[in-house]
Amino acid sequence: MRHCINCCIQLLPDGAHKHQVNCRGGPHHGHQACPTCKGENKILFRVDSKQMNLLAVLEVRTEGNENWGGFMRFKKGKRCSLVFGLIIMTLVMASYILSGAHQELLISSPFHYGGFPSNPSLMDSENPSDTKEHHHQSSVNNISYVKDYPSIKLIINSITARIEFTTRQLPDLEDLKKQELHMFSVIPNKFLPNSKSPCWYEEFSGRNTTDPYLTNSYVLYSKRFRSTFDALRKAFWGHLAHAHGKHFRLRCLPHFYIIGQPKCGTTDLYDRLRLHPEVKFSAIKEPHWWTRKRFGIVRLRDGLRDRYPVEDYLDLFDLAAHQIHQGLQASSAKEQSKMNTIIIGEASASTMWDNNAWTFFYDNSTDSEPPFLTQDFIHAFQPNAKLIVMLRDPVERLYSDYLYFASSNKSADDFHEKVTEALQLFENCMLDYSLRACVYNNTLNNAMPVRLQVGLYAVYLLDWLSVFDKQQFLILRLEDHASNVKYTMHKVFQFLNLGPLSEKQEALMTKSPASNARRPEDRNLGPMWPITQKILRDFYRPFNARLAQVLADEAFAWKTT
């Protein structure tokens, strides 16, 4: 980031410019007219190529045949006036820059190798359709970024040289139980044999006036979920089983999980899949329970809250459990068969990659690598779970992620600088720790201004494959899904053993517009810079190559997209 300040101080009316102060060229000597001030007696400044007469009211008047060498002979009052004027100029300049008129800082990030200049996006006063000058200036900045590429390439080479995909050491079941005693006391070892989803009956000791969701953390911490639970309350007592004077509620876990990745089309897949009559999702699309809520994380920057118990998570599947219970209690075999085909899904896009909480709860005695990962606990209860992963070119994923989550000052320039800073931080970690330790490093992940680590698909998938069989995964590409939705959905139906749809149902599912598409204001920002794209392709290349090797599919190398 840099600001170029072009200033000219003129004190002589006869054109004898003994000194011209210019931040670009330094002092100029001679008797030529100043090209900046054009012979006028004023102090001018040029900020980011915009000429400004900031001291129009503080114009320095000259008298007689005084020259710059006679400056020290000024009367004391005049010298003080000039000094005062310069102080005012400095304050005005600082106010102008720091007021937000420019989307930059005066001091470059300490993580940069050299300067990475930035170009502000369109100012509020500019017409969005009049972008010729803006595009020209942006192109100039892009050329400047290209000049910085060799130093950034050194960072990437340093990271690449240290990449090592090692096999993680798996924890014992007893160690898992010690970490989650309550969870293991609630979820049984075996499930009902006549349900496709993992379900079981649990005694409910409350009375008919008891609110079963009174202490549910999802309700307490988010108003938008309260209407959902209002519907659950109304249906609750009508879906209890009764035996030996006791009440029993059906509890269920998901049959399948859409585990990732964010900004890869998981929302669109979820919206289409839930139109299938045999699929029932959790009451909330992304509970984030396995990765965040069970640790008390709502937003990590806000600190830890009370941990959400597993019962709160199970409550989210009550609507589906009610329908499965109806099938189990049905008198006719036909009705039983119909209801028992229902499967439950969950679609938290953090499940595959987010293990940021481990440093707060687990012993750090494994060379800074997490001793337990999310998949260890899911596998302990559901060794036969089905897992769906939607991926996309990690370069495009990162830019989409940036546009979606950045709150202000979004631009291709800002994205470029954030990428270079994140690469520097990631390299600093790799100099001292293993690849896995850096990928799951909570401090690093919070420090990086863009979520560079989320696109390291190979690292996460290999760790999941250490506990689940490859046949339990369906790995999809967003690029394929976008070009042929019908084909993708049929692959999902086959993977989940779902029944066929009617022509009308299939048309509704496949022809509806894409969900969670890029917002218009983000589309107007245009693509990332070509040099930024090149940098990210260099960084992700070895990880994509390993992913393509694991999946035996070169499409996942994203050599051409």
LOVO-544855 format. One record per residue (C-alpha): x, y, z. Coordinates in steps of 0.02 Angstrom, whole numbers, padded with zeros to 5 digits, always signed. Example, Ala and Ser with C-alpha at 12.3 -4.5 7.8 and 13.67 -1.06 7.14 Angstrom:
BEGIN
+00615-00225+00390
+00684-00053+00357
***
This chain:
BEGIN
+00000+00000+00000
+00071+00170-00042
+00016+00350-00060
+00108+00462-00181
+00108+00642-00122
+00166+00764-00255
+00196+00935-00180
+00267+01096-00248
+00317+01244-00138
+00341+01403-00238
+00403+01562-00157
+00473+01665-00300
+00369+01765-00424
+00511+01787-00548
+00514+01603-00598
+00681+01570-00511
+00628+01407-00428
+00780+01371-00326
+00698+01222-00241
+00547+01123-00293
+00502+00989-00168
+00431+00836-00257
+00410+00664-00180
+00439+00581-00346
+00588+00672-00414
+00660+00762-00264
+00727+00940-00276
+00740+01018-00450
+00859+01160-00488
+00851+01285-00626
+00743+01424-00693
+00608+01320-00778
+00427+01352-00733
+00357+01223-00616
+00250+01101-00714
+00140+01067-00565
+00097+01239-00502
+00109+01323-00674
+00185+01482-00608
+00055+01514-00475
+00104+01557-00298
+00024+01414-00204
+00058+01252-00115
-00011+01103-00208
-00023+00921-00164
-00057+00771-00270
-00134+00623-00177
-00159+00459-00271
-00144+00551-00437
-00276+00680-00386
-00212+00861-00380
-00274+00956-00230
-00249+01138-00177
-00266+01099+00008
-00197+01265+00066
-00291+01385-00046
-00326+01496+00103
-00149+01477+00168
-00065+01531+00006
+00112+01591+00036
+00140+01766-00034
+00314+01821-00089
+00391+01993-00085
+00535+02084-00169
+00682+01986-00235
+00689+01860-00094
+00746+01686-00140
+00750+01518-00054
+00921+01554+00017
+00848+01702+00107
+00721+01597+00194
+00814+01607+00360
+00811+01797+00347
+00621+01801+00349
+00550+01900+00489
+00508+01793+00636
+00322+01817+00609
+00330+01758+00429
+00434+01606+00475
+00305+01559+00607
+00164+01583+00481
+00247+01464+00359
+00280+01334+00493
+00101+01350+00553
+00040+01328+00375
+00142+01169+00353
+00073+01099+00516
-00104+01134+00458
-00065+01051+00290
-00002+00895+00380
-00158+00885+00487
-00272+00907+00336
-00178+00772+00241
-00191+00651+00388
-00376+00688+00408
-00406+00663+00221
-00324+00494+00216
-00384+00425+00382
-00563+00486+00361
-00601+00341+00245
-00593+00436+00082
-00463+00307+00032
-00474+00123+00068
-00294+00110+00125
-00181+00131+00275
-00030+00243+00289
+00080+00101+00350
+00101-00058+00250
+00069-00226+00332
+00225-00296+00417
+00188-00463+00334
+00225-00401+00158
+00384-00433+00063
+00401-00258-00006
+00255-00147-00050
+00096-00210-00130
+00010-00053-00193
-00177-00043-00187
-00302+00051-00293
-00463+00114-00214
-00626+00057-00288
-00749+00181-00363
-00779+00330-00251
-00956+00366-00195
-00964+00521-00304
-00917+00430-00464
-01041+00362-00588
-01025+00170-00591
-01046+00171-00779
-00900+00290-00803
-00758+00168-00767
-00630+00205-00902
-00513+00305-00790
-00539+00184-00646
-00503+00035-00759
-00345+00118-00823
-00281+00152-00648
-00325-00026-00595
-00230-00094-00744
-00079+00007-00689
-00093-00069-00515
-00107-00243-00589
+00057-00214-00681
+00134-00159-00516
+00074-00320-00435
+00156-00419-00574
+00322-00341-00528
+00300-00408-00350
+00265-00584-00412
+00445-00651-00396
+00450-00613-00209
+00279-00693-00182
+00333-00844-00285
+00477-00869-00162
+00349-00882-00021
+00248-01010-00118
+00404-01110-00160
+00451-01111+00023
+00279-01180+00069
+00279-01309-00071
+00450-01374-00019
+00381-01413+00155
+00219-01500+00103
+00211-01675+00173
+00049-01775+00179
+00077-01883+00332
-00041-02012+00407
-00119-01956+00569
-00120-02060+00726
-00298-02114+00766
-00364-02100+00944
-00432-02248+01040
-00618-02262+01073
-00587-02250+01260
-00495-02087+01236
-00643-02019+01138
-00762-02068+01278
-00656-01977+01406
-00672-01818+01304
-00861-01830+01282
-00932-01927+01429
-01105-01851+01415
-01122-01879+01229
-01078-02062+01246
-01205-02080+01388
-01346-02011+01278
-01315-02093+01109
-01331-02284+01114
-01218-02411+01032
-01359-02488+00929
-01505-02415+00833
-01676-02476+00778
-01655-02606+00640
-01810-02555+00541
-01759-02372+00515
-01639-02314+00379
-01584-02170+00490
-01497-02207+00657
-01642-02191+00781
-01685-02252+00955
-01821-02226+01086
-01779-02124+01242
-01886-02105+01395
-01966-01934+01419
-02001-01898+01602
-02088-01730+01581
-02273-01696+01602
-02391-01640+01467
-02366-01460+01523
-02178-01472+01510
-02094-01375+01370
-01970-01499+01295
-01871-01358+01212
-01867-01237+01359
-01678-01248+01382
-01628-01280+01202
-01478-01170+01165
-01526-01144+00983
-01687-01063+01043
-01606-00963+01182
-01468-00887+01076
-01561-00854+00913
-01732-00776+00890
-01746-00836+00710
-01761-01018+00768
-01904-00987+00889
-02043-01005+00760
-01968-01172+00708
-01975-01235+00886
-02151-01169+00910
-02205-01291+00774
-02108-01431+00859
-02194-01398+01026
-02367-01413+00950
-02326-01581+00872
-02223-01652+01016
-02353-01736+01127
-02441-01815+00980
-02285-01911+00933
-02238-01997+01094
-02242-02185+01118
-02320-02253+01277
-02276-02415+01365
-02287-02476+01545
-02349-02307+01603
-02200-02215+01530
-02178-02095+01385
-02044-02120+01251
-01985-02003+01115
-01896-02057+00957
-01721-01986+00941
-01624-01986+00777
-01457-01939+00704
-01429-01900+00519
-01411-02042+00395
-01300-01931+00288
-01201-01770+00305
-01159-01638+00176
-00993-01594+00257
-00920-01460+00144
-00853-01350+00078
-00915-01171+00105
-00948-01070-00054
-00946-01230-00156
-01132-01250-00189
-01185-01343-00031
-01336-01229-00006
-01397-01260-00183
-01375-01448-00161
-01468-01440+00004
-01613-01340-00069
-01637-01461-00212
-01614-01620-00111
-01741-01572+00020
-01875-01571-00116
-01861-01761-00122
-02005-01834-00019
-01892-01964+00062
-01766-01836+00128
-01789-01738+00289
-01658-01616+00349
-01627-01541+00520
-01741-01398+00571
-01591-01282+00542
-01491-01297+00381
-01321-01278+00464
-01322-01321+00651
-01129-01322+00657
-01146-01429+00812
-01004-01553+00784
-00878-01416+00748
-00934-01266+00850
-01090-01271+00957
-01039-01422+01061
-00889-01319+01114
-00994-01164+01151
-00935-01071+00997
-01058-00955+00910
-00925-00838+00844
-00750-00878+00900
-00702-00694+00908
-00841-00671+01037
-00767-00801+01152
-00842-00962+01219
-01020-00979+01283
-01103-01125+01371
-01079-01285+01272
-01232-01347+01178
-01272-01522+01244
-01305-01662+01121
-01490-01659+01167
-01504-01485+01090
-01433-01554+00928
-01550-01705+00929
-01699-01588+00951
-01665-01521+00776
-01716-01688+00700
-01882-01704+00793
-01991-01663+00642
-01911-01804+00544
-01917-01917+00696
-02104-01886+00710
-02132-01951+00534
-02019-02101+00560
-02113-02138+00722
-02278-02136+00628
-02209-02267+00510
-02146-02376+00651
-02316-02367+00738
-02420-02391+00579
-02537-02540+00578
-02520-02578+00392
-02362-02646+00313
-02384-02525+00168
-02384-02373+00282
-02234-02440+00376
-02137-02465+00216
-02178-02289+00155
-02123-02201+00314
-01970-02308+00344
-01892-02251+00180
-01865-02078+00257
-01684-02030+00283
-01618-01883+00383
-01484-01764+00321
-01378-01625+00394
-01285-01492+00293
-01162-01395+00400
-01025-01341+00279
-00901-01327+00423
-00902-01512+00465
-00762-01562+00347
-00633-01432+00393
-00669-01331+00551
-00577-01399+00703
-00526-01231+00772
-00592-01269+00946
-00472-01410+00984
-00339-01301+01065
-00463-01245+01197
-00519-01419+01250
-00390-01550+01204
-00216-01584+01268
-00083-01510+01153
+00043-01651+01162
+00046-01708+00980
+00170-01588+00900
+00034-01453+00887
-00079-01569+00787
-00255-01599+00855
-00269-01768+00944
-00454-01779+00902
-00549-01721+00748
-00736-01705+00714
-00740-01863+00608
-00672-01967+00752
-00829-01935+00854
-00952-01954+00709
-00871-02120+00663
-00879-02181+00844
-01070-02170+00837
-01103-02191+00651
-00970-02297+00566
-01089-02320+00417
-01133-02137+00391
-01139-02072+00212
-01042-01915+00173
-01067-01793+00029
-00935-01664-00017
-00957-01524-00144
-00795-01442-00201
-00746-01309-00328
-00586-01233-00395
-00506-01172-00232
-00447-01012-00317
-00624-00961-00362
-00689-01026-00196
-00574-00908-00101
-00629-00755-00201
-00812-00801-00179
-00780-00825+00007
-00698-00654+00017
-00841-00567-00074
-00971-00652+00036
-00891-00621+00206
-00797-00456+00184
-00902-00315+00253
-00825-00163+00170
-00689-00098+00056
-00705-00247-00059
-00602-00236-00218
-00484-00340-00323
-00341-00239-00249
-00395-00272-00070
-00415-00457-00108
-00240-00464-00183
-00162-00387-00030
-00256-00501+00088
-00198-00653-00012
-00016-00601-00003
-00030-00571+00183
-00112-00740+00212
+00024-00827+00112
+00158-00743+00218
+00072-00799+00378
+00050-00976+00315
+00233-00987+00267
+00286-00924+00438
+00191-01068+00516
+00260-01197+00394
+00437-01147+00440
+00411-01217+00614
+00267-01341+00607
+00194-01481+00502
+00065-01455+00366
-00074-01530+00473
-00025-01423+00623
-00038-01265+00518
-00201-01313+00434
-00284-01341+00603
-00195-01196+00690
-00331-01088+00767
-00217-00938+00795
-00158-00940+00614
-00333-00965+00545
-00398-00815+00642
-00249-00708+00590
-00261-00740+00404
-00369-00605+00321
-00439-00732+00196
-00480-00916+00231
-00338-00987+00128
-00341-01151+00224
-00519-01199+00177
-00463-01237-00002
-00334-01366+00053
-00458-01505+00014
-00331-01646+00006
-00275-01621+00186
-00452-01632+00254
-00509-01774+00143
-00357-01882+00185
-00394-01858+00370
-00576-01909+00343
-00520-02060+00242
-00416-02115+00391
-00577-02161+00482
-00711-02184+00345
-00703-02295+00191
-00691-02211+00022
-00855-02294-00032
-00946-02192+00100
-00905-02030+00010
-00984-01945-00139
-00865-01808-00199
-00943-01683-00320
-00878-01531-00413
-00978-01370-00418
-00923-01344-00598
-01008-01507-00649
-01161-01469-00544
-01181-01298-00623
-01169-01366-00800
-01284-01516-00774
-01392-01509-00619
-01497-01659-00670
-01345-01772-00686
-01277-01718-00516
-01442-01745-00427
-01460-01918-00503
-01288-01962-00436
-01344-01905-00263
-01507-02006-00274
-01410-02160-00321
-01282-02134-00182
-01420-02116-00051
-01528-02256-00124
-01676-02140-00147
-01830-02187-00246
-01868-02111-00417
-01961-01946-00434
-02111-01905-00539
-02083-01800-00694
-02157-01649-00608
-02051-01672-00451
-01892-01691-00551
-01929-01536-00656
-01957-01435-00498
-01794-01496-00424
-01682-01474-00574
-01752-01318-00656
-01762-01203-00506
-01633-01061-00503
-01470-01083-00410
-01472-01045-00224
-01353-00928-00133
-01284-00856-00296
-01165-00709-00294
-01247-00545-00246
-01267-00413-00382
-01158-00288-00291
-01020-00418-00279
-01035-00463-00463
-01010-00280-00506
-00838-00286-00426
-00780-00399-00567
-00654-00542-00558
-00492-00549-00460
-00334-00487-00543
-00250-00610-00663
-00090-00600-00560
-00186-00641-00400
-00262-00790-00489
-00090-00847-00545
-00022-00833-00368
-00165-00937-00297
-00150-01067-00435
+00034-01087-00391
-00009-01107-00207
-00152-01232-00227
-00071-01334-00368
+00016-01468-00260
-00139-01489-00152
-00252-01508-00304
-00131-01633-00380
-00138-01740-00223
-00329-01729-00219
-00340-01785-00402
-00224-01930-00362
-00329-01986-00212
-00491-01977-00311
-00412-02044-00472
-00492-01900-00567
-00389-01764-00651
-00541-01649-00652
-00503-01614-00469
-00334-01540-00517
-00428-01392-00593
-00296-01369-00727
-00426-01291-00840
-00586-01219-00770
***
